Amino acid sequence: MNFESLQPQVIAILSTDQGDRNEKLKNLCQFLSDRVPYYNWVGFYFANHEDRTLHLGPYVGAETDHTVIPFGKGICGQVAESNQNFVVPDVAAQDNYIACSFTVKSEIVVPLFVNGQNIGQIDIDSHVLDPFSEKDERFLEFVNQQVAQLF
């Protein structure tokens, strides 16, 4: 996957004058889902630091019941506490995984920082075992750097 070729389109989606922040994020999720074959569910969770929960933001993919996730619970909740990328090659091997669908085989979560604070994350599920590489991590870090400019 040539992630560098996607970067200008990410910037264009987020810098358009049309739509509010949520529309831009939804469009970004759709773009990522359309352009990366193994990105089967793409969405954002945003942190409420007062009650230590993550709240589902714009996403593209199958419906999810996980609209609020406590810090520490599941992969997303762990990233909210660790402030580190989390790549799960096989969700079946994870003890603290919150199952979304039997079709999900792997997951990557990359925190979103604004002014040094973790305000949320991009979460991607795949129906493929172990598809995520360091290139995905670097690309999603780039994506989140662009997203951070909306806040």
PyMOL commands that set and color helices and strands:
alter all, ss='L'
color gray80, all
select helices_A, chain A and resi 3-15+21-35+74-82+91-93+134-148
alter helices_A, ss='H'
color red, helices_A
select strands_A, chain A and resi 41-48+53-60+68-70+86-88+106-114+117-126
alter strands_A, ss='S'
color yellow, strands_A
deselect
rebuild
show_as cartoon
